[in-house]
């Protein structure tokens, strides 16, 4: 069986129709439950970060379990991971739903992200190697391919992932984890409050940052990174936009 499409759902389950395109044509029957659960996590996370699943979208355990072919216990574990990343809310005994960050929470997230990314640059400036440069330049090349292919969602996702790759290159697993979580949160914030980012300029600035680090210009890298992040933060001022599509239709893309 290949899970590359899903049937139409009724009621709360109807939201799942937005999910189907986010599930690759993989022979589900050959996967172990843990592998299916991991694919469910990757799929849900991507759908939320890209804004396909908007804040307050209900994420029913039974619907998701059926959609991904896993148990409700595994779906609870997936949702728990997403709660930890600030992407899903399950507070006060209510059913899981996509989180809706407030402006105050958005400002806090960007403040933490700025501090973490400044630390990542400090560490990288002291341990820079040609291998790190090659890894980051390869990622930037992927960003350019996505942008030139007019794949806006992939381009935006890769743009955020660049900052996670920066943290990963430090070799500090805890810093990598925290940057990954806060980048995910700010990606959700941008889908709520506005995402009119000039992706081409963003890619160019990523390249400039790598070039500054390669040249040993720590201060220049700091200035560029903080300016870059400050510009992204300004995109949080717009009001959220709703999506009338059903959940299953959205998840069809993931």
DRENDO-1510 file (C-alpha; in Angstrom, 1 decimal, always signed):
<recs>
REC; n; res; u; v; w
REC; 1; UNK; +0.0; +0.0; +0.0 .
REC; 2; UNK; +1.2; +3.5; -0.8 .
REC; 3; UNK; +0.1; +6.4; +1.3 .
REC; 4; UNK; +0.2; +9.1; -1.3 .
REC; 5; UNK; -3.4; +10.2; -0.9 .
REC; 6; UNK; -6.2; +9.9; +1.7 .
REC; 7; UNK; -9.9; +9.7; +1.5 .
REC; 8; UNK; -12.1; +12.7; +2.3 .
REC; 9; UNK; -13.0; +13.1; +6.0 .
REC; 10; UNK; -16.0; +14.5; +7.7 .
REC; 11; UNK; -16.1; +16.9; +10.7 .
REC; 12; UNK; -12.8; +17.4; +12.5 .
REC; 13; UNK; -11.2; +14.7; +10.3 .
REC; 14; UNK; -11.9; +16.8; +7.3 .
REC; 15; UNK; -8.8; +19.0; +8.1 .
REC; 16; UNK; -6.6; +16.0; +7.3 .
REC; 17; UNK; -7.2; +16.3; +3.5 .
REC; 18; UNK; -4.7; +19.1; +3.5 .
REC; 19; UNK; -2.0; +16.6; +4.7 .
REC; 20; UNK; -1.8; +14.0; +1.9 .
REC; 21; UNK; +0.7; +15.7; -0.4 .
REC; 22; UNK; +3.2; +15.8; +2.5 .
REC; 23; UNK; +3.3; +12.1; +2.6 .
REC; 24; UNK; +5.7; +10.6; +0.1 .
REC; 25; UNK; +4.8; +7.5; -1.9 .
REC; 26; UNK; +6.6; +5.1; +0.4 .
REC; 27; UNK; +5.4; +1.5; +0.8 .
REC; 28; UNK; +3.8; +1.9; +4.3 .
REC; 29; UNK; +3.4; -1.8; +4.8 .
REC; 30; UNK; +7.2; -2.3; +4.8 .
REC; 31; UNK; +7.8; +0.3; +7.5 .
REC; 32; UNK; +8.1; -0.4; +11.2 .
REC; 33; UNK; +5.8; +1.5; +13.5 .
REC; 34; UNK; +8.6; +3.7; +14.8 .
REC; 35; UNK; +9.5; +4.6; +11.2 .
REC; 36; UNK; +5.9; +5.6; +10.5 .
REC; 37; UNK; +5.8; +7.7; +13.6 .
REC; 38; UNK; +8.9; +9.5; +12.6 .
REC; 39; UNK; +7.4; +10.2; +9.2 .
REC; 40; UNK; +4.3; +11.5; +10.9 .
REC; 41; UNK; +6.5; +13.8; +13.0 .
REC; 42; UNK; +8.4; +15.1; +10.0 .
REC; 43; UNK; +5.2; +15.6; +8.0 .
REC; 44; UNK; +3.2; +17.4; +10.8 .
REC; 45; UNK; +6.2; +19.6; +11.6 .
REC; 46; UNK; +6.7; +20.6; +8.0 .
REC; 47; UNK; +3.0; +21.3; +7.5 .
REC; 48; UNK; +3.0; +23.6; +10.6 .
REC; 49; UNK; +6.2; +25.4; +9.8 .
REC; 50; UNK; +5.2; +26.1; +6.2 .
REC; 51; UNK; +1.9; +27.5; +7.4 .
REC; 52; UNK; -0.2; +24.8; +5.7 .
REC; 53; UNK; -1.7; +24.0; +9.1 .
REC; 54; UNK; -2.8; +27.3; +10.7 .
REC; 55; UNK; -3.0; +28.1; +14.4 .
REC; 56; UNK; -5.9; +26.5; +16.3 .
REC; 57; UNK; -6.2; +23.7; +13.7 .
REC; 58; UNK; -7.4; +20.7; +15.7 .
REC; 59; UNK; -5.1; +17.6; +15.6 .
REC; 60; UNK; -7.3; +14.7; +16.6 .
REC; 61; UNK; -5.3; +11.7; +17.8 .
REC; 62; UNK; -7.7; +9.2; +16.1 .
REC; 63; UNK; -7.7; +11.0; +12.8 .
REC; 64; UNK; -3.9; +11.3; +12.8 .
REC; 65; UNK; -3.3; +7.7; +13.8 .
REC; 66; UNK; -5.5; +6.5; +11.0 .
REC; 67; UNK; -4.0; +8.8; +8.5 .
REC; 68; UNK; -0.4; +7.7; +9.2 .
REC; 69; UNK; -1.1; +4.1; +10.0 .
REC; 70; UNK; +0.2; +4.2; +13.6 .
REC; 71; UNK; -1.2; +3.7; +17.1 .
REC; 72; UNK; -2.7; +6.6; +19.1 .
REC; 73; UNK; +0.2; +6.0; +21.6 .
REC; 74; UNK; +2.7; +6.8; +18.9 .
REC; 75; UNK; +0.7; +9.8; +17.7 .
REC; 76; UNK; +0.7; +11.1; +21.3 .
REC; 77; UNK; +4.5; +10.8; +21.3 .
REC; 78; UNK; +4.7; +12.8; +18.1 .
REC; 79; UNK; +2.4; +15.5; +19.4 .
REC; 80; UNK; +4.5; +15.6; +22.6 .
REC; 81; UNK; +7.6; +16.3; +20.6 .
REC; 82; UNK; +5.8; +19.1; +18.7 .
REC; 83; UNK; +4.6; +20.6; +22.0 .
REC; 84; UNK; +8.2; +20.7; +23.2 .
REC; 85; UNK; +9.1; +22.7; +20.1 .
REC; 86; UNK; +6.3; +25.2; +20.7 .
REC; 87; UNK; +4.4; +24.1; +17.6 .
REC; 88; UNK; +1.4; +22.4; +19.2 .
REC; 89; UNK; -0.6; +23.3; +22.2 .
REC; 90; UNK; -2.4; +20.7; +24.5 .
REC; 91; UNK; -2.9; +22.9; +27.6 .
REC; 92; UNK; -5.8; +22.7; +30.0 .
REC; 93; UNK; -6.9; +19.3; +29.0 .
REC; 94; UNK; -8.0; +20.3; +25.6 .
REC; 95; UNK; -7.3; +18.3; +22.4 .
REC; 96; UNK; -4.1; +19.0; +20.5 .
REC; 97; UNK; -4.1; +22.0; +18.2 .
REC; 98; UNK; -1.6; +24.0; +16.2 .
REC; 99; UNK; -0.2; +26.7; +18.6 .
REC; 100; UNK; -1.0; +30.3; +18.2 .
REC; 101; UNK; +1.8; +32.4; +19.6 .
REC; 102; UNK; +1.1; +35.9; +20.8 .
REC; 103; UNK; +3.1; +39.0; +19.9 .
REC; 104; UNK; +4.8; +39.0; +23.3 .
REC; 105; UNK; +5.7; +35.3; +22.8 .
REC; 106; UNK; +7.0; +36.3; +19.3 .
REC; 107; UNK; +9.2; +39.0; +20.8 .
REC; 108; UNK; +10.6; +36.6; +23.4 .
REC; 109; UNK; +11.3; +33.9; +20.8 .
REC; 110; UNK; +13.2; +36.3; +18.6 .
REC; 111; UNK; +15.2; +37.7; +21.6 .
REC; 112; UNK; +16.2; +34.1; +22.6 .
REC; 113; UNK; +17.0; +33.3; +19.0 .
REC; 114; UNK; +19.3; +36.3; +18.7 .
REC; 115; UNK; +21.2; +35.3; +21.8 .
REC; 116; UNK; +21.6; +31.7; +20.6 .
REC; 117; UNK; +22.7; +32.7; +17.1 .
REC; 118; UNK; +25.2; +35.1; +18.4 .
REC; 119; UNK; +26.7; +32.4; +20.6 .
REC; 120; UNK; +26.8; +30.0; +17.6 .
REC; 121; UNK; +28.7; +32.6; +15.6 .
REC; 122; UNK; +31.2; +33.1; +18.4 .
REC; 123; UNK; +31.8; +29.3; +18.6 .
REC; 124; UNK; +32.1; +29.0; +14.8 .
REC; 125; UNK; +34.5; +31.9; +14.6 .
REC; 126; UNK; +36.9; +29.9; +16.8 .
REC; 127; UNK; +36.6; +26.5; +15.1 .
REC; 128; UNK; +36.0; +27.4; +11.5 .
REC; 129; UNK; +37.3; +24.8; +9.0 .
REC; 130; UNK; +37.0; +24.3; +5.2 .
REC; 131; UNK; +34.7; +21.3; +5.9 .
REC; 132; UNK; +32.2; +23.6; +7.7 .
REC; 133; UNK; +32.4; +26.1; +4.9 .
REC; 134; UNK; +31.7; +23.3; +2.3 .
REC; 135; UNK; +28.7; +22.1; +4.3 .
REC; 136; UNK; +27.1; +25.5; +4.7 .
REC; 137; UNK; +27.8; +26.4; +1.1 .
REC; 138; UNK; +26.2; +23.2; -0.1 .
REC; 139; UNK; +23.1; +24.2; +1.9 .
REC; 140; UNK; +23.1; +27.7; +0.4 .
REC; 141; UNK; +23.2; +26.1; -3.0 .
REC; 142; UNK; +20.1; +24.1; -2.1 .
REC; 143; UNK; +18.4; +27.3; -1.1 .
REC; 144; UNK; +19.3; +28.9; -4.5 .
REC; 145; UNK; +17.9; +25.8; -6.4 .
REC; 146; UNK; +14.6; +26.0; -4.5 .
REC; 147; UNK; +14.3; +29.7; -5.1 .
REC; 148; UNK; +15.2; +29.5; -8.8 .
REC; 149; UNK; +12.6; +26.7; -9.1 .
REC; 150; UNK; +10.0; +29.1; -7.7 .
REC; 151; UNK; +9.4; +26.7; -4.8 .
REC; 152; UNK; +8.6; +29.3; -2.2 .
REC; 153; UNK; +7.8; +26.9; +0.6 .
REC; 154; UNK; +10.9; +24.8; +0.2 .
REC; 155; UNK; +13.0; +28.0; -0.1 .
REC; 156; UNK; +11.5; +29.4; +3.2 .
REC; 157; UNK; +12.0; +26.1; +5.0 .
REC; 158; UNK; +15.7; +25.8; +3.8 .
REC; 159; UNK; +16.2; +29.5; +4.8 .
REC; 160; UNK; +15.3; +28.6; +8.4 .
REC; 161; UNK; +17.2; +25.4; +8.2 .
REC; 162; UNK; +20.4; +27.3; +7.4 .
REC; 163; UNK; +20.4; +28.7; +10.9 .
REC; 164; UNK; +20.0; +25.3; +12.4 .
REC; 165; UNK; +22.9; +24.1; +10.2 .
REC; 166; UNK; +25.0; +26.9; +11.6 .
REC; 167; UNK; +24.3; +25.7; +15.2 .
REC; 168; UNK; +25.0; +22.1; +14.2 .
REC; 169; UNK; +28.4; +23.0; +12.8 .
REC; 170; UNK; +29.5; +24.2; +16.3 .
REC; 171; UNK; +29.5; +20.6; +17.5 .
REC; 172; UNK; +27.5; +21.6; +20.6 .
REC; 173; UNK; +24.5; +19.3; +20.7 .
REC; 174; UNK; +22.6; +21.4; +23.2 .
REC; 175; UNK; +23.1; +24.6; +21.3 .
REC; 176; UNK; +22.0; +22.8; +18.1 .
REC; 177; UNK; +18.8; +21.5; +19.9 .
REC; 178; UNK; +17.9; +24.9; +21.3 .
REC; 179; UNK; +18.5; +26.8; +18.0 .
REC; 180; UNK; +16.4; +24.1; +16.2 .
REC; 181; UNK; +13.5; +24.6; +18.6 .
REC; 182; UNK; +13.5; +28.4; +18.5 .
REC; 183; UNK; +13.9; +28.5; +14.7 .
REC; 184; UNK; +10.8; +26.3; +14.5 .
REC; 185; UNK; +8.9; +28.6; +16.8 .
REC; 186; UNK; +9.9; +31.7; +14.8 .
REC; 187; UNK; +8.9; +29.9; +11.6 .
REC; 188; UNK; +5.4; +29.4; +13.0 .
REC; 189; UNK; +5.3; +33.0; +14.2 .
REC; 190; UNK; +6.1; +34.2; +10.7 .
REC; 191; UNK; +3.2; +32.2; +9.3 .
REC; 192; UNK; +0.9; +33.9; +11.7 .
REC; 193; UNK; +2.1; +37.5; +11.5 .
REC; 194; UNK; +3.4; +37.7; +8.0 .
REC; 195; UNK; +6.0; +36.1; +5.7 .
REC; 196; UNK; +6.7; +38.6; +3.0 .
REC; 197; UNK; +10.5; +38.0; +3.3 .
REC; 198; UNK; +12.8; +38.8; +0.3 .
REC; 199; UNK; +14.1; +35.2; +0.0 .
REC; 200; UNK; +16.7; +36.2; -2.5 .
REC; 201; UNK; +18.2; +38.8; -0.2 .
REC; 202; UNK; +18.1; +36.3; +2.6 .
REC; 203; UNK; +20.1; +33.8; +0.6 .
REC; 204; UNK; +22.6; +36.4; -0.3 .
REC; 205; UNK; +23.0; +37.3; +3.3 .
REC; 206; UNK; +23.5; +33.7; +4.2 .
REC; 207; UNK; +26.4; +33.6; +1.7 .
REC; 208; UNK; +27.8; +36.8; +3.1 .
REC; 209; UNK; +27.7; +35.4; +6.6 .
REC; 210; UNK; +29.7; +32.3; +5.5 .
REC; 211; UNK; +32.2; +34.5; +3.7 .
REC; 212; UNK; +32.7; +36.7; +6.8 .
REC; 213; UNK; +33.3; +33.7; +9.0 .
REC; 214; UNK; +35.7; +32.2; +6.5 .
REC; 215; UNK; +37.6; +35.5; +6.5 .
REC; 216; UNK; +37.7; +35.5; +10.3 .
REC; 217; UNK; +35.6; +38.6; +10.7 .
REC; 218; UNK; +33.7; +37.7; +13.8 .
REC; 219; UNK; +32.4; +41.3; +14.4 .
REC; 220; UNK; +31.2; +41.6; +10.8 .
REC; 221; UNK; +29.4; +38.3; +11.1 .
REC; 222; UNK; +27.7; +39.4; +14.3 .
REC; 223; UNK; +26.5; +42.6; +12.7 .
REC; 224; UNK; +25.1; +40.9; +9.6 .
REC; 225; UNK; +23.4; +38.1; +11.6 .
REC; 226; UNK; +21.7; +40.5; +14.0 .
REC; 227; UNK; +20.6; +42.8; +11.1 .
REC; 228; UNK; +19.3; +39.8; +9.2 .
REC; 229; UNK; +17.3; +38.5; +12.1 .
REC; 230; UNK; +16.0; +42.0; +13.0 .
REC; 231; UNK; +14.6; +42.3; +9.5 .
REC; 232; UNK; +12.9; +38.9; +9.8 .
REC; 233; UNK; +11.4; +39.9; +13.2 .
REC; 234; UNK; +9.8; +42.9; +11.5 .
REC; 235; UNK; +7.8; +40.5; +9.4 .
REC; 236; UNK; +5.8; +39.5; +12.5 .
REC; 237; UNK; +3.6; +42.6; +12.5 .
REC; 238; UNK; +1.0; +41.6; +10.1 .
REC; 239; UNK; -2.3; +40.0; +11.2 .
REC; 240; UNK; -2.8; +36.2; +10.7 .
REC; 241; UNK; -4.5; +34.9; +7.6 .
REC; 242; UNK; -6.9; +32.0; +7.6 .
REC; 243; UNK; -6.9; +28.9; +5.4 .
REC; 244; UNK; -10.3; +27.5; +4.4 .
REC; 245; UNK; -9.0; +24.2; +3.2 .
REC; 246; UNK; -9.6; +21.0; +5.2 .
REC; 247; UNK; -6.9; +19.3; +7.3 .
REC; 248; UNK; -6.6; +16.3; +5.0 .
REC; 249; UNK; -6.2; +18.5; +1.9 .
REC; 250; UNK; -3.4; +20.4; +3.6 .
REC; 251; UNK; -1.6; +17.3; +4.8 .
REC; 252; UNK; -1.8; +15.8; +1.3 .
REC; 253; UNK; +1.2; +18.1; +0.5 .
REC; 254; UNK; +3.3; +16.6; +3.4 .
</recs>
